Amino acid sequence: MIDPLEAALDLRGDDGLSFVIGFEHWQLYDDEVSNATETQNFGILTAHDNAYDGAEATRAASTDSRGYAAGAEEGDQGDLLGPLGGYLRNMYCRAR
């Protein structure tokens, strides 16, 4: 996911100016909440309100630090928010 963003940020015109002024990132929920035919994950939360953070979106049911239910997904979904979040926080701040 990071490589296509980097490639777009590196695009420059003959005058050296960037073409990209912003990005549309992911929505809160996957489209599967309103579109049952979606087959990929592009939200930051599952339909069960579990974050793709490597802890909540897991097969094992649990409760988070505030006592809310977490987990109980069809499978372990991995950590999208950790590595990608750090990149996105710094993407617009870097000197170009």
C-alpha positions in Angstrom: 0.0 0.0 0.0 2.8 2.3 0.7 4.7 1.9 -2.6 1.8 3.3 -4.8 1.5 6.3 -2.4 5.3 6.9 -2.7 5.2 6.6 -6.5 2.3 9.2 -6.7 4.1 11.6 -4.3 7.2 11.4 -6.4 5.4 12.5 -9.6 6.7 15.9 -10.8 6.1 18.1 -13.8 8.9 19.6 -15.9 8.9 22.5 -13.6 9.6 20.3 -10.6 6.2 20.8 -9.0 4.2 18.0 -7.6 0.9 16.9 -9.1 -0.5 15.4 -5.9 -2.3 17.7 -3.4 -4.0 15.1 -1.4 -5.2 11.5 -1.1 -8.4 9.8 -0.3 -7.7 7.2 2.2 -9.8 4.4 3.6 -13.3 4.7 4.9 -14.2 3.7 8.4 -15.9 0.5 7.5 -15.4 -2.0 4.7 -18.1 -1.7 2.0 -19.4 -5.1 3.0 -21.5 -3.3 5.6 -23.6 -1.9 2.8 -22.4 -4.0 -0.2 -22.5 -7.7 0.3 -20.5 -8.4 -2.9 -17.3 -6.7 -1.6 -14.4 -9.2 -1.5 -11.6 -6.9 -0.2 -11.0 -5.0 3.0 -10.6 -1.2 2.6 -12.0 0.1 5.8 -10.1 0.6 9.1 -12.8 -1.3 11.1 -14.6 -4.6 10.4 -18.3 -4.9 10.2 -18.1 -6.0 13.9 -16.4 -2.7 14.9 -13.0 -4.4 15.3 -10.0 -2.3 14.3 -7.5 -3.8 11.9 -4.8 -3.2 14.5 -3.5 -6.7 15.0 -5.4 -7.0 18.4 -9.1 -6.5 17.8 -9.8 -8.1 14.4 -9.0 -11.6 15.4 -10.7 -15.0 15.5 -10.5 -15.2 19.3 -13.3 -13.3 21.1 -12.1 -11.0 23.9 -12.8 -7.7 25.6 -10.7 -4.5 25.1 -9.2 -2.4 27.9 -12.6 -0.6 28.3 -14.6 -3.8 28.6 -16.0 -3.7 25.1 -16.3 -6.9 23.1 -13.5 -7.5 20.5 -12.6 -10.3 18.1 -14.9 -13.1 17.0 -14.0 -12.5 13.4 -13.9 -15.2 10.7 -10.1 -15.2 10.9 -7.2 -13.2 12.2 -7.0 -10.0 10.1 -3.5 -8.7 10.9 -2.2 -5.2 11.7 -3.0 -2.6 9.1 -3.2 0.4 11.3 0.2 0.1 13.0 2.6 0.2 10.1 0.4 2.2 7.7 -0.7 4.7 10.4 2.9 5.7 11.1 3.5 6.2 7.4 0.3 8.2 6.8 1.0 10.5 9.9 4.4 11.5 8.4 3.4 11.5 4.7 2.4 15.1 4.5 5.0 16.4 6.9 8.1 15.3 5.1 10.2 17.8 3.2 9.8 17.5 -0.5 
